[in-house]
């Protein structure tokens, strides 16, 4: 982990931050205010950024790679709620505001780079930037709405329909996510996903 200022690729990181969907409309002064609070983290595949059940939370901005939001029951059975890639963010903002434990884990699906800051510092920043807070909270609600729609899809659509919906919504990720992970997200076996592809149904 490193601060942006001390990172050998600091100029690239600053450009990537300015392309982030949440941060792209920030002014120069706001970026300069936020930057000292940010830490750069390079993740290997399978690394946990957030563990389900913890109370200490952080805000993440994705520079490279793909993350997943995943929930597990006490028996260890997992359900992937969403994927997020560069220029997106991941958060447990709702849980922090409700003072509840993190309801899911955030895990790196591929090699990834993120910048992060403690949730209290991110919230303090938002309190001083009303428009950014409005846009950020809109993103949080959009993610929750998409997760709800995905969950409903798992019950209403057949296997090809689930895959076609993913391609329509997130086609750019189809070849980047390991097929085992994608199959789990779509509540299919990897074999079923492979068979659909071989038969030309997707």
Buried (B, 14 or more C-beta within 10 A) or exposed (E): EBBBEEBEBBEEBBEBBEEBBBBEEBEEEBBEBBBEBBBBBBBEBEBEBBEBEEEEBBBBBBBBBBBBBBBEEEEEEBBBBBBBBBBBBBBBBBBBEEEEBBBBBBBBBBEBBBBBBBBEBBBEBBEEBEEBBEBBBEBBEEBEEBBEEBEEBEEEBEBEEBBBBBEEEBEEBEEBBEBEBBBBBBBBEBEBBEBBEEEEEB
